[in-house]
Amino acid sequence: MPDPISRRSFATMFGTSVVLASATEPSSGDEKRAADPGPVEAGFERDYPAPGFKPRWKKPQINRQFVQDFVIYAHSDLDMTRKLLDREPALLNAAMDWGAGDWETGLGGASHMGRHDIVEFLLGRGARIDLFCAAMMGRLDAVKSFLTLQPALIDAKGPHGFTLHFHAQVGGKVAEPVLDYLQSIKKIELKPNPFLKPPAGPAGAAK
């Protein structure tokens, strides 16, 4: 099973995800909170007819901070993921928009971090598996079925823009057949994956 890098290193290498790293750091007071007020909903005004269907809000939405915390923990902390999900089962498929429609669920975060243990836990609770998760988990049968149904999915992007090839890479050895299959369809240059530690040399020393 691959070992994920730290959230801070993740943010350094991927600017699209810097919000995730900063959200995990403890607050240093009013000055920091003022500098980083949190997400702001984009302005919007309809320039088209309103839908005829009017939703009835019988139940409150899950708090956005709660969703954010769950998605962040699901990247790397199985115990906290379990604790928050036990507290609120509806978090299972909740999604966070990190900005500009970069939607991510807890399962999506665990998948691109290569956290098989967290993914298996969430799937066991009934999380909705997707193509990116299937690629990371080495489910070649599912990946083939999706791409047979819609070949254009070879270029699909998951949370933060991570590709199917990326998810198969971070899946480690179990996902190697998926990566080979994806490469047979569209061969790309596979850059070193930042979520995988370098292989150990003799006597466990790093190469």
LODREN-154249 format. One record per residue: x, y, z of N, C-alpha, C, O in turn; residue in one letter. Coordinates in pm, whole numbers. Layout:
<atoms>
+--------+--------+--------+--------+--------+--------+--------+--------+--------+--------+--------+--------+------+
!     nx !     ny !     nz !    cax !    cay !    caz !     cx !     cy !     cz !     ox !     oy !     oz ! roro !
+--------+--------+--------+--------+--------+--------+--------+--------+--------+--------+--------+--------+------+
!      X !      Y !      Z !      X !      Y !      Z !      X !      Y !      Z !      X !      Y !      Z !    a !
...
+--------+--------+--------+--------+--------+--------+--------+--------+--------+--------+--------+--------+------+
</atoms>
This chain:
<atoms>
+--------+--------+--------+--------+--------+--------+--------+--------+--------+--------+--------+--------+------+
!     nx !     ny !     nz !    cax !    cay !    caz !     cx !     cy !     cz !     ox !     oy !     oz ! roro !
+--------+--------+--------+--------+--------+--------+--------+--------+--------+--------+--------+--------+------+
!     84 !   -120 !      0 !      0 !      0 !      0 !     88 !    125 !      0 !    179 !    134 !     83 !    m !
!     65 !    217 !    -87 !    150 !    337 !    -93 !    133 !    425 !     29 !     26 !    429 !     90 !    p !
!    241 !    495 !     65 !    236 !    589 !    176 !    217 !    730 !    122 !    299 !    776 !     43 !    d !
!    112 !    799 !    163 !     89 !    934 !    112 !    185 !   1034 !    172 !    233 !   1016 !    284 !    p !
!    214 !   1140 !     97 !    297 !   1246 !    150 !    212 !   1333 !    241 !     91 !   1314 !    251 !    i !
!    276 !   1429 !    305 !    204 !   1515 !    397 !    115 !   1612 !    324 !    134 !   1637 !    205 !    s !
!     17 !   1668 !    395 !    -71 !   1767 !    334 !      7 !   1892 !    295 !    -24 !   1954 !    193 !    r !
!    109 !   1930 !    375 !    186 !   2050 !    342 !    262 !   2029 !    212 !    264 !   2118 !    127 !    r !
!    324 !   1911 !    194 !    396 !   1883 !     71 !    302 !   1879 !    -47 !    335 !   1924 !   -157 !    s !
!    183 !   1826 !    -24 !     80 !   1821 !   -128 !     49 !   1961 !   -178 !     42 !   1984 !   -298 !    f !
!     32 !   2054 !    -83 !     -2 !   2191 !   -121 !    112 !   2258 !   -196 !     89 !   2337 !   -288 !    a !
!    236 !   2227 !   -158 !    351 !   2287 !   -223 !    358 !   2246 !   -369 !    390 !   2327 !   -456 !    t !
!    329 !   2118 !   -396 !    341 !   2067 !   -532 !    220 !   2095 !   -617 !    230 !   2101 !   -740 !    m !
!    104 !   2112 !   -554 !    -19 !   2132 !   -629 !    -92 !   2255 !   -578 !   -161 !   2249 !   -476 !    f !
!    -76 !   2366 !   -648 !   -137 !   2492 !   -606 !   -287 !   2484 !   -595 !   -346 !   2555 !   -515 !    g !
!   -351 !   2397 !   -676 !   -496 !   2386 !   -671 !   -545 !   2334 !   -538 !   -662 !   2350 !   -505 !    t !
!   -457 !   2273 !   -462 !   -499 !   2211 !   -337 !   -449 !   2284 !   -214 !   -462 !   2233 !   -103 !    s !
!   -393 !   2403 !   -232 !   -336 !   2473 !   -117 !   -440 !   2502 !    -12 !   -407 !   2510 !    106 !    v !
!   -564 !   2517 !    -52 !   -669 !   2543 !     45 !   -686 !   2428 !    142 !   -722 !   2448 !    257 !    v !
!   -659 !   2306 !     96 !   -673 !   2190 !    184 !   -567 !   2191 !    291 !   -595 !   2164 !    408 !    l !
!   -444 !   2224 !    253 !   -337 !   2225 !    351 !   -357 !   2335 !    453 !   -339 !   2313 !    573 !    a !
!   -393 !   2453 !    407 !   -409 !   2564 !    500 !   -522 !   2539 !    596 !   -520 !   2588 !    709 !    s !
!   -623 !   2464 !    553 !   -738 !   2439 !    639 !   -704 !   2346 !    754 !   -776 !   2343 !    854 !    a !
!   -593 !   2270 !    740 !   -556 !   2177 !    846 !   -469 !   2242 !    952 !   -446 !   2183 !   1058 !    t !
!   -418 !   2363 !    926 !   -330 !   2428 !   1021 !   -410 !   2503 !   1127 !   -511 !   2565 !   1095 !    e !
!   -366 !   2498 !   1252 !   -440 !   2567 !   1357 !   -439 !   2717 !   1338 !   -343 !   2773 !   1285 !    p !
!   -544 !   2782 !   1381 !   -554 !   2927 !   1368 !   -457 !   2996 !   1463 !   -433 !   2948 !   1574 !    s !
!   -400 !   3109 !   1419 !   -308 !   3183 !   1503 !   -369 !   3313 !   1552 !   -296 !   3401 !   1597 !    s !
!   -501 !   3327 !   1543 !   -564 !   3446 !   1597 !   -645 !   3522 !   1496 !   -663 !   3480 !   1382 !    g !
!   -695 !   3639 !   1543 !   -783 !   3720 !   1460 !   -717 !   3767 !   1331 !   -783 !   3777 !   1228 !    d !
!   -586 !   3796 !   1337 !   -518 !   3846 !   1218 !   -521 !   3742 !   1107 !   -547 !   3775 !    991 !    e !
!   -493 !   3616 !   1141 !   -494 !   3511 !   1040 !   -634 !   3488 !    987 !   -653 !   3470 !    867 !    k !
!   -734 !   3489 !   1076 !   -872 !   3469 !   1032 !   -916 !   3580 !    938 !   -991 !   3556 !    843 !    r !
!   -870 !   3704 !    965 !   -906 !   3815 !    880 !   -841 !   3802 !    743 !   -901 !   3838 !    641 !    a !
!   -718 !   3749 !    740 !   -647 !   3733 !    614 !   -705 !   3620 !    531 !   -696 !   3622 !    408 !    a !
!   -763 !   3521 !    597 !   -820 !   3405 !    528 !   -963 !   3385 !    577 !   -987 !   3301 !    663 !    d !
!  -1057 !   3462 !    524 !  -1195 !   3457 !    574 !  -1270 !   3331 !    539 !  -1380 !   3309 !    588 !    p !
!  -1212 !   3245 !    454 !  -1280 !   3123 !    416 !  -1349 !   3137 !    282 !  -1338 !   3241 !    216 !    g !
!  -1421 !   3034 !    242 !  -1484 !   3036 !    109 !  -1592 !   3143 !     99 !  -1663 !   3171 !    195 !    p !
!  -1602 !   3200 !    -18 !  -1704 !   3300 !    -47 !  -1785 !   3253 !   -167 !  -1729 !   3217 !   -271 !    v !
!  -1916 !   3252 !   -153 !  -2001 !   3207 !   -263 !  -2000 !   3313 !   -374 !  -2017 !   3432 !   -348 !    e !
!  -1979 !   3267 !   -496 !  -1975 !   3359 !   -610 !  -2111 !   3425 !   -630 !  -2215 !   3364 !   -606 !    a !
!  -2108 !   3550 !   -674 !  -2232 !   3620 !   -702 !  -2306 !   3554 !   -819 !  -2244 !   3495 !   -908 !    g !
!  -2436 !   3565 !   -816 !  -2514 !   3500 !   -921 !  -2649 !   3567 !   -936 !  -2714 !   3603 !   -837 !    f !
!  -2691 !   3584 !  -1061 !  -2824 !   3635 !  -1089 !  -2875 !   3563 !  -1214 !  -2806 !   3559 !  -1316 !    e !
!  -2995 !   3507 !  -1206 !  -3048 !   3433 !  -1320 !  -3064 !   3523 !  -1443 !  -3113 !   3636 !  -1434 !    r !
!  -3019 !   3470 !  -1558 !  -3048 !   3535 !  -1686 !  -3125 !   3437 !  -1774 !  -3116 !   3441 !  -1897 !    d !
!  -3200 !   3351 !  -1709 !  -3281 !   3250 !  -1775 !  -3404 !   3227 !  -1689 !  -3405 !   3266 !  -1572 !    y !
!  -3508 !   3165 !  -1743 !  -3630 !   3142 !  -1664 !  -3603 !   3052 !  -1543 !  -3529 !   2954 !  -1554 !    p !
!  -3662 !   3084 !  -1431 !  -3648 !   3000 !  -1311 !  -3716 !   2866 !  -1335 !  -3819 !   2860 !  -1402 !    a !
!  -3660 !   2757 !  -1281 !  -3725 !   2627 !  -1296 !  -3867 !   2629 !  -1240 !  -3896 !   2701 !  -1145 !    p !
!  -3953 !   2550 !  -1300 !  -4090 !   2543 !  -1251 !  -4100 !   2470 !  -1119 !  -4192 !   2494 !  -1041 !    g !
!  -4005 !   2378 !  -1094 !  -4007 !   2302 !   -969 !  -3946 !   2385 !   -857 !  -3836 !   2440 !   -871 !    f !
!  -4015 !   2394 !   -746 !  -3967 !   2467 !   -630 !  -3932 !   2369 !   -519 !  -4021 !   2303 !   -465 !    k !
!  -3804 !   2358 !   -483 !  -3766 !   2263 !   -378 !  -3825 !   2303 !   -243 !  -3844 !   2421 !   -214 !    p !
!  -3851 !   2203 !   -163 !  -3900 !   2226 !    -27 !  -3790 !   2184 !     70 !  -3752 !   2068 !     76 !    r !
!  -3740 !   2280 !    144 !  -3627 !   2255 !    234 !  -3681 !   2207 !    369 !  -3696 !   2284 !    463 !    w !
!  -3710 !   2076 !    375 !  -3766 !   2019 !    496 !  -3660 !   1997 !    604 !  -3691 !   1996 !    723 !    k !
!  -3535 !   1979 !    562 !  -3428 !   1951 !    658 !  -3313 !   2048 !    633 !  -3291 !   2090 !    519 !    k !
!  -3239 !   2082 !    737 !  -3124 !   2173 !    718 !  -3012 !   2103 !    643 !  -2994 !   1982 !    654 !    p !
!  -2937 !   2181 !    567 !  -2819 !   2127 !    502 !  -2712 !   2097 !    606 !  -2711 !   2155 !    715 !    q !
!  -2622 !   2005 !    573 !  -2510 !   1978 !    662 !  -2419 !   2101 !    662 !  -2395 !   2161 !    558 !    i !
!  -2371 !   2137 !    778 !  -2284 !   2253 !    791 !  -2161 !   2240 !    701 !  -2097 !   2135 !    697 !    n !
!  -2128 !   2347 !    628 !  -2017 !   2341 !    533 !  -1883 !   2317 !    602 !  -1798 !   2246 !    548 !    r !
!  -1864 !   2374 !    720 !  -1739 !   2349 !    793 !  -1724 !   2201 !    828 !  -1615 !   2145 !    822 !    q !
!  -1837 !   2140 !    864 !  -1837 !   1998 !    899 !  -1799 !   1914 !    777 !  -1719 !   1821 !    788 !    f !
!  -1857 !   1946 !    662 !  -1824 !   1876 !    538 !  -1676 !   1895 !    505 !  -1607 !   1799 !    471 !    v !
!  -1628 !   2018 !    516 !  -1489 !   2046 !    486 !  -1396 !   1963 !    573 !  -1301 !   1902 !    523 !    q !
!  -1422 !   1959 !    704 !  -1337 !   1883 !    795 !  -1337 !   1734 !    761 !  -1233 !   1669 !    764 !    d !
!  -1455 !   1682 !    730 !  -1465 !   1540 !    697 !  -1384 !   1508 !    571 !  -1309 !   1410 !    570 !    f !
!  -1398 !   1588 !    468 !  -1326 !   1563 !    344 !  -1175 !   1571 !    366 !  -1100 !   1490 !    312 !    v !
!  -1132 !   1668 !    445 !   -988 !   1681 !    473 !   -937 !   1558 !    550 !   -835 !   1500 !    513 !    i !
!  -1007 !   1520 !    655 !   -963 !   1404 !    732 !   -963 !   1277 !    649 !   -878 !   1190 !    669 !    y !
!  -1057 !   1265 !    555 !  -1066 !   1144 !    474 !   -946 !   1127 !    381 !   -926 !   1019 !    326 !    a !
!   -867 !   1231 !    365 !   -745 !   1220 !    285 !   -639 !   1134 !    355 !   -558 !   1070 !    289 !    h !
!   -640 !   1133 !    489 !   -523 !   1075 !    556 !   -546 !   1020 !    696 !   -454 !    961 !    753 !    s !
!   -663 !   1037 !    753 !   -683 !    999 !    894 !   -806 !    910 !    908 !   -919 !    958 !    914 !    d !
!   -783 !    780 !    913 !   -893 !    684 !    920 !   -973 !    698 !   1049 !  -1096 !    691 !   1046 !    l !
!   -906 !    717 !   1160 !   -976 !    726 !   1288 !  -1071 !    846 !   1292 !  -1186 !    833 !   1335 !    d !
!  -1024 !    962 !   1247 !  -1110 !   1080 !   1248 !  -1220 !   1068 !   1143 !  -1331 !   1118 !   1163 !    m !
!  -1190 !   1004 !   1032 !  -1292 !    982 !    930 !  -1405 !    899 !    987 !  -1523 !    929 !    967 !    t !
!  -1368 !    794 !   1059 !  -1469 !    707 !   1122 !  -1547 !    783 !   1229 !  -1669 !    770 !   1240 !    r !
!  -1476 !    861 !   1308 !  -1541 !    934 !   1418 !  -1645 !   1033 !   1365 !  -1757 !   1039 !   1417 !    k !
!  -1609 !   1110 !   1263 !  -1702 !   1208 !   1209 !  -1819 !   1141 !   1137 !  -1933 !   1189 !   1143 !    l !
!  -1791 !   1031 !   1068 !  -1899 !    962 !    998 !  -1995 !    896 !   1095 !  -2116 !    891 !   1070 !    l !
!  -1943 !    846 !   1206 !  -2031 !    790 !   1309 !  -2121 !    900 !   1366 !  -2238 !    876 !   1398 !    d !
!  -2065 !   1018 !   1379 !  -2143 !   1131 !   1432 !  -2250 !   1177 !   1334 !  -2362 !   1210 !   1375 !    r !
!  -2216 !   1179 !   1204 !  -2312 !   1223 !   1103 !  -2299 !   1136 !    978 !  -2218 !   1167 !    890 !    e !
!  -2376 !   1027 !    968 !  -2368 !    936 !    853 !  -2391 !   1004 !    719 !  -2344 !    954 !    616 !    p !
!  -2464 !   1115 !    717 !  -2492 !   1184 !    591 !  -2368 !   1247 !    529 !  -2374 !   1292 !    414 !    a !
!  -2257 !   1250 !    601 !  -2133 !   1301 !    544 !  -2076 !   1208 !    437 !  -1990 !   1249 !    359 !    l !
!  -2122 !   1086 !    432 !  -2063 !    983 !    348 !  -2041 !   1028 !    204 !  -1933 !   1010 !    149 !    l !
!  -2143 !   1087 !    144 !  -2132 !   1131 !      5 !  -2133 !   1283 !     -9 !  -2153 !   1335 !   -118 !    n !
!  -2112 !   1353 !    103 !  -2110 !   1499 !     98 !  -1988 !   1546 !     20 !  -1881 !   1485 !     27 !    a !
!  -2006 !   1653 !    -56 !  -1898 !   1706 !   -139 !  -1866 !   1849 !   -101 !  -1954 !   1927 !    -66 !    a !
!  -1738 !   1883 !   -110 !  -1690 !   2018 !    -83 !  -1643 !   2081 !   -213 !  -1570 !   2019 !   -289 !    m !
!  -1686 !   2204 !   -238 !  -1639 !   2279 !   -354 !  -1522 !   2365 !   -307 !  -1542 !   2463 !   -235 !    d !
!  -1401 !   2328 !   -349 !  -1282 !   2403 !   -309 !  -1264 !   2529 !   -389 !  -1167 !   2603 !   -371 !    w !
!  -1357 !   2554 !   -478 !  -1351 !   2676 !   -558 !  -1360 !   2644 !   -706 !  -1294 !   2552 !   -755 !    g !
!  -1441 !   2720 !   -777 !  -1455 !   2705 !   -922 !  -1503 !   2567 !   -961 !  -1468 !   2515 !  -1067 !    a !
!  -1586 !   2506 !   -875 !  -1643 !   2377 !   -909 !  -1550 !   2258 !   -889 !  -1572 !   2152 !   -948 !    g !
!  -1445 !   2275 !   -807 !  -1355 !   2163 !   -777 !  -1418 !   2082 !   -663 !  -1379 !   2095 !   -547 !    d !
!  -1515 !   2000 !   -699 !  -1591 !   1923 !   -600 !  -1514 !   1799 !   -557 !  -1452 !   1731 !   -639 !    w !
!  -1518 !   1770 !   -428 !  -1447 !   1653 !   -375 !  -1524 !   1594 !   -258 !  -1570 !   1666 !   -169 !    e !
!  -1538 !   1463 !   -259 !  -1595 !   1389 !   -146 !  -1483 !   1328 !    -64 !  -1367 !   1332 !   -103 !    t !
!  -1518 !   1273 !     50 !  -1418 !   1203 !    129 !  -1357 !   1088 !     51 !  -1237 !   1065 !     58 !    g !
!  -1441 !   1015 !    -22 !  -1391 !    903 !   -103 !  -1296 !    954 !   -211 !  -1194 !    890 !   -240 !    l !
!  -1329 !   1067 !   -271 !  -1241 !   1123 !   -373 !  -1105 !   1160 !   -317 !  -1002 !   1136 !   -380 !    g !
!  -1104 !   1219 !   -198 !   -977 !   1255 !   -135 !   -893 !   1135 !   -100 !   -773 !   1132 !   -127 !    g !
!   -956 !   1034 !    -40 !   -883 !    911 !     -5 !   -830 !    842 !   -129 !   -722 !    782 !   -127 !    a !
!   -905 !    850 !   -238 !   -865 !    782 !   -361 !   -739 !    843 !   -421 !   -647 !    770 !   -457 !    s !
!   -733 !    976 !   -433 !   -614 !   1033 !   -498 !   -495 !   1039 !   -403 !   -384 !   1071 !   -445 !    h !
!   -516 !   1008 !   -275 !   -403 !    995 !   -183 !   -355 !    850 !   -174 !   -256 !    822 !   -105 !    m !
!   -423 !    758 !   -242 !   -382 !    619 !   -238 !   -409 !    550 !   -106 !   -341 !    453 !    -71 !    g !
!   -508 !    599 !    -30 !   -537 !    543 !    101 !   -640 !    429 !     88 !   -760 !    449 !    106 !    r !
!   -590 !    312 !     57 !   -675 !    195 !     39 !   -759 !    168 !    164 !   -875 !    129 !    154 !    h !
!   -699 !    189 !    280 !   -771 !    158 !    404 !   -893 !    249 !    423 !  -1000 !    201 !    460 !    d !
!   -876 !    378 !    396 !   -987 !    472 !    412 !  -1092 !    447 !    304 !  -1212 !    453 !    331 !    i !
!  -1047 !    420 !    182 !  -1140 !    391 !     73 !  -1224 !    268 !    106 !  -1346 !    269 !     89 !    v !
!  -1160 !    163 !    152 !  -1233 !     40 !    185 !  -1333 !     64 !    297 !  -1443 !      8 !    295 !    e !
!  -1296 !    145 !    394 !  -1388 !    179 !    503 !  -1510 !    253 !    449 !  -1623 !    220 !    483 !    f !
!  -1486 !    353 !    366 !  -1597 !    432 !    313 !  -1687 !    350 !    220 !  -1809 !    365 !    224 !    l !
!  -1627 !    265 !    139 !  -1707 !    179 !     53 !  -1790 !     82 !    136 !  -1903 !     50 !    101 !    l !
!  -1731 !     36 !    246 !  -1804 !    -54 !    334 !  -1924 !     12 !    399 !  -2019 !    -54 !    439 !    g !
!  -1919 !    144 !    409 !  -2031 !    219 !    464 !  -2133 !    258 !    357 !  -2239 !    313 !    387 !    r !
!  -2100 !    228 !    229 !  -2194 !    255 !    122 !  -2163 !    375 !     36 !  -2250 !    424 !    -35 !    g !
!  -2037 !    425 !     42 !  -2001 !    540 !    -42 !  -2017 !    504 !   -189 !  -1999 !    389 !   -228 !    a !
!  -2052 !    603 !   -270 !  -2074 !    582 !   -413 !  -1940 !    578 !   -486 !  -1875 !    681 !   -505 !    r !
!  -1899 !    459 !   -526 !  -1771 !    443 !   -596 !  -1778 !    511 !   -732 !  -1883 !    512 !   -796 !    i !
!  -1667 !    567 !   -776 !  -1661 !    628 !   -909 !  -1542 !    571 !   -986 !  -1469 !    486 !   -935 !    d !
!  -1525 !    618 !  -1108 !  -1422 !    566 !  -1196 !  -1282 !    588 !  -1139 !  -1196 !    501 !  -1153 !    l !
!  -1258 !    701 !  -1076 !  -1126 !    733 !  -1023 !  -1091 !    641 !   -906 !   -978 !    593 !   -895 !    f !
!  -1188 !    617 !   -821 !  -1168 !    524 !   -710 !  -1141 !    384 !   -762 !  -1053 !    315 !   -712 !    c !
!  -1218 !    342 !   -863 !  -1199 !    208 !   -920 !  -1059 !    192 !   -979 !   -998 !     86 !   -966 !    a !
!  -1008 !    299 !  -1043 !   -873 !    294 !  -1099 !   -769 !    278 !   -989 !   -677 !    197 !  -1001 !    a !
!   -782 !    355 !   -881 !   -686 !    345 !   -771 !   -691 !    209 !   -703 !   -588 !    158 !   -660 !    m !
!   -810 !    152 !   -693 !   -826 !     23 !   -626 !   -791 !    -96 !   -715 !   -797 !   -211 !   -671 !    m !
!   -753 !    -69 !   -839 !   -712 !   -177 !   -928 !   -826 !   -256 !   -988 !   -807 !   -371 !  -1029 !    g !
!   -945 !   -197 !   -993 !  -1062 !   -266 !  -1048 !  -1064 !   -252 !  -1200 !  -1138 !   -170 !  -1256 !    r !
!   -983 !   -333 !  -1264 !   -969 !   -327 !  -1410 !  -1102 !   -354 !  -1479 !  -1131 !   -292 !  -1582 !    l !
!  -1182 !   -445 !  -1425 !  -1311 !   -476 !  -1487 !  -1401 !   -353 !  -1492 !  -1463 !   -325 !  -1595 !    d !
!  -1407 !   -280 !  -1383 !  -1491 !   -161 !  -1378 !  -1438 !    -51 !  -1470 !  -1516 !     14 !  -1540 !    a !
!  -1307 !    -30 !  -1470 !  -1247 !     73 !  -1554 !  -1273 !     43 !  -1701 !  -1307 !    132 !  -1778 !    v !
!  -1255 !    -83 !  -1740 !  -1281 !   -122 !  -1879 !  -1426 !    -98 !  -1917 !  -1455 !    -51 !  -2027 !    k !
!  -1517 !   -130 !  -1826 !  -1660 !   -112 !  -1854 !  -1694 !     35 !  -1876 !  -1766 !     70 !  -1969 !    s !
!  -1642 !    121 !  -1789 !  -1667 !    264 !  -1803 !  -1613 !    317 !  -1936 !  -1682 !    392 !  -2006 !    f !
!  -1490 !    279 !  -1970 !  -1428 !    333 !  -2090 !  -1486 !    272 !  -2217 !  -1483 !    334 !  -2324 !    l !
!  -1540 !    152 !  -2207 !  -1611 !     94 !  -2321 !  -1741 !    169 !  -2344 !  -1779 !    196 !  -2458 !    t !
!  -1808 !    201 !  -2235 !  -1933 !    276 !  -2244 !  -1909 !    416 !  -2298 !  -1986 !    465 !  -2381 !    l !
!  -1802 !    481 !  -2251 !  -1772 !    618 !  -2293 !  -1620 !    636 !  -2303 !  -1555 !    670 !  -2204 !    q !
!  -1564 !    613 !  -2422 !  -1419 !    624 !  -2441 !  -1360 !    759 !  -2402 !  -1244 !    768 !  -2363 !    p !
!  -1440 !    866 !  -2413 !  -1388 !    999 !  -2381 !  -1348 !   1013 !  -2235 !  -1278 !   1108 !  -2199 !    a !
!  -1390 !    920 !  -2151 !  -1355 !    926 !  -2009 !  -1206 !    906 !  -1985 !  -1158 !    930 !  -1874 !    l !
!  -1132 !    863 !  -2086 !   -988 !    850 !  -2068 !   -925 !    984 !  -2031 !   -819 !    988 !  -1970 !    i !
!   -992 !   1093 !  -2070 !   -941 !   1228 !  -2040 !  -1014 !   1293 !  -1923 !   -996 !   1412 !  -1898 !    d !
!  -1095 !   1217 !  -1852 !  -1171 !   1274 !  -1741 !  -1077 !   1319 !  -1630 !   -969 !   1263 !  -1612 !    a !
!  -1120 !   1419 !  -1557 !  -1041 !   1473 !  -1446 !  -1119 !   1457 !  -1316 !  -1238 !   1486 !  -1310 !    k !
!  -1050 !   1411 !  -1212 !  -1110 !   1398 !  -1081 !  -1084 !   1523 !   -998 !  -1048 !   1627 !  -1053 !    g !
!  -1101 !   1515 !   -866 !  -1074 !   1630 !   -780 !   -934 !   1687 !   -805 !   -838 !   1613 !   -822 !    p !
!   -926 !   1820 !   -808 !   -801 !   1893 !   -828 !   -739 !   1868 !   -965 !   -623 !   1901 !   -989 !    h !
!   -817 !   1808 !  -1055 !   -768 !   1784 !  -1190 !   -685 !   1659 !  -1205 !   -625 !   1638 !  -1311 !    g !
!   -679 !   1573 !  -1104 !   -600 !   1450 !  -1112 !   -665 !   1352 !  -1210 !   -787 !   1330 !  -1207 !    f !
!   -583 !   1294 !  -1295 !   -629 !   1207 !  -1403 !   -649 !   1062 !  -1358 !   -614 !   1024 !  -1246 !    t !
!   -705 !    983 !  -1449 !   -717 !    840 !  -1424 !   -579 !    776 !  -1411 !   -557 !    690 !  -1325 !    l !
!   -486 !    818 !  -1496 !   -350 !    765 !  -1488 !   -290 !    793 !  -1350 !   -225 !    706 !  -1290 !    h !
!   -312 !    914 !  -1300 !   -260 !    952 !  -1168 !   -317 !    860 !  -1060 !   -243 !    811 !   -975 !    f !
!   -448 !    837 !  -1064 !   -512 !    752 !   -964 !   -460 !    609 !   -971 !   -443 !    544 !   -868 !    h !
!   -436 !    560 !  -1092 !   -383 !    425 !  -1105 !   -239 !    419 !  -1052 !   -200 !    320 !   -990 !    a !
!   -162 !    524 !  -1077 !    -26 !    529 !  -1023 !    -26 !    521 !   -871 !     47 !    441 !   -812 !    q !
!   -108 !    604 !   -808 !   -106 !    613 !   -663 !   -166 !    487 !   -599 !   -147 !    463 !   -479 !    v !
!   -235 !    406 !   -677 !   -290 !    281 !   -626 !   -184 !    177 !   -595 !   -212 !     80 !   -525 !    g !
!    -64 !    197 !   -647 !     44 !    104 !   -619 !     36 !    -24 !   -701 !    -23 !    -26 !   -809 !    g !
!     94 !   -128 !   -649 !    107 !   -253 !   -723 !    -27 !   -311 !   -765 !    -40 !   -363 !   -876 !    k !
!   -127 !   -302 !   -678 !   -257 !   -360 !   -711 !   -321 !   -294 !   -831 !   -406 !   -354 !   -898 !    v !
!   -283 !   -170 !   -860 !   -342 !    -96 !   -971 !   -254 !    -96 !  -1096 !   -288 !    -29 !  -1193 !    a !
!   -145 !   -168 !  -1095 !    -57 !   -170 !  -1212 !   -127 !   -218 !  -1338 !   -104 !   -161 !  -1445 !    e !
!   -213 !   -324 !  -1331 !   -284 !   -365 !  -1453 !   -375 !   -255 !  -1508 !   -391 !   -243 !  -1630 !    p !
!   -433 !   -176 !  -1420 !   -517 !    -64 !  -1466 !   -431 !     40 !  -1536 !   -469 !     91 !  -1642 !    v !
!   -316 !     71 !  -1479 !   -227 !    170 !  -1539 !   -181 !    122 !  -1676 !   -175 !    200 !  -1771 !    l !
!   -147 !     -6 !  -1687 !   -105 !    -61 !  -1817 !   -218 !    -49 !  -1919 !   -195 !    -16 !  -2035 !    d !
!   -339 !    -77 !  -1875 !   -455 !    -67 !  -1964 !   -476 !     77 !  -2010 !   -498 !    102 !  -2128 !    y !
!   -469 !    171 !  -1918 !   -486 !    312 !  -1953 !   -378 !    357 !  -2050 !   -405 !    432 !  -2144 !    l !
!   -255 !    310 !  -2027 !   -145 !    346 !  -2116 !   -164 !    286 !  -2255 !   -119 !    344 !  -2355 !    q !
!   -229 !    170 !  -2262 !   -254 !    108 !  -2393 !   -357 !    187 !  -2473 !   -358 !    182 !  -2596 !    s !
!   -441 !    260 !  -2403 !   -542 !    343 !  -2470 !   -486 !    481 !  -2504 !   -503 !    530 !  -2615 !    i !
!   -420 !    540 !  -2408 !   -359 !    671 !  -2428 !   -229 !    677 !  -2350 !   -228 !    692 !  -2228 !    k !
!   -120 !    665 !  -2421 !     11 !    664 !  -2356 !     53 !    806 !  -2324 !     55 !    893 !  -2411 !    k !
!     86 !    829 !  -2198 !    132 !    960 !  -2156 !    263 !    944 !  -2078 !    298 !    834 !  -2035 !    i !
!    333 !   1054 !  -2062 !    453 !   1052 !  -1980 !    413 !   1045 !  -1834 !    342 !   1132 !  -1784 !    e !
!    458 !    941 !  -1767 !    423 !    922 !  -1626 !    530 !    987 !  -1538 !    640 !    933 !  -1523 !    l !
!    497 !   1099 !  -1483 !    589 !   1169 !  -1396 !    589 !   1103 !  -1259 !    491 !   1037 !  -1223 !    k !
!    696 !   1118 !  -1181 !    699 !   1062 !  -1046 !    577 !   1109 !   -966 !    548 !   1229 !   -962 !    p !
!    508 !   1017 !   -904 !    387 !   1051 !   -831 !    424 !   1097 !   -691 !    487 !   1021 !   -617 !    n !
!    387 !   1219 !   -652 !    428 !   1275 !   -522 !    366 !   1204 !   -402 !    409 !   1225 !   -289 !    p !
!    265 !   1121 !   -426 !    200 !   1054 !   -315 !    260 !    918 !   -285 !    212 !    846 !   -198 !    f !
!    365 !    881 !   -357 !    432 !    755 !   -335 !    573 !    781 !   -287 !    646 !    860 !   -347 !    l !
!    613 !    713 !   -180 !    749 !    728 !   -131 !    844 !    650 !   -222 !    804 !    548 !   -279 !    k !
!    970 !    696 !   -235 !   1067 !    622 !   -316 !   1085 !    482 !   -259 !   1076 !    464 !   -138 !    p !
!   1111 !    382 !   -345 !   1132 !    246 !   -296 !   1256 !    237 !   -207 !   1354 !    308 !   -230 !    p !
!   1250 !    153 !   -107 !   1362 !    136 !    -14 !   1471 !     53 !    -80 !   1443 !    -41 !   -155 !    a !
!   1596 !     87 !    -50 !   1708 !     12 !   -101 !   1744 !   -103 !     -8 !   1661 !   -141 !     75 !    g !
!   1864 !   -159 !    -20 !   1908 !   -268 !     68 !   1899 !   -229 !    215 !   1932 !   -117 !    253 !    p !
!   1854 !   -322 !    295 !   1843 !   -303 !    441 !   1747 !   -189 !    475 !   1756 !   -129 !    582 !    a !
!   1656 !   -159 !    382 !   1555 !    -59 !    412 !   1600 !     84 !    392 !   1525 !    177 !    421 !    g !
!   1723 !    103 !    342 !   1772 !    240 !    322 !   1708 !    299 !    199 !   1683 !    230 !    101 !    a !
!   1682 !    427 !    204 !   1623 !    494 !     88 !   1728 !    509 !    -20 !   1845 !    539 !      9 !    a !
!   1686 !    489 !   -145 !   1778 !    504 !   -255 !   1804 !    651 !   -283 !   1880 !    684 !   -374 !    k !
+--------+--------+--------+--------+--------+--------+--------+--------+--------+--------+--------+--------+------+
</atoms>
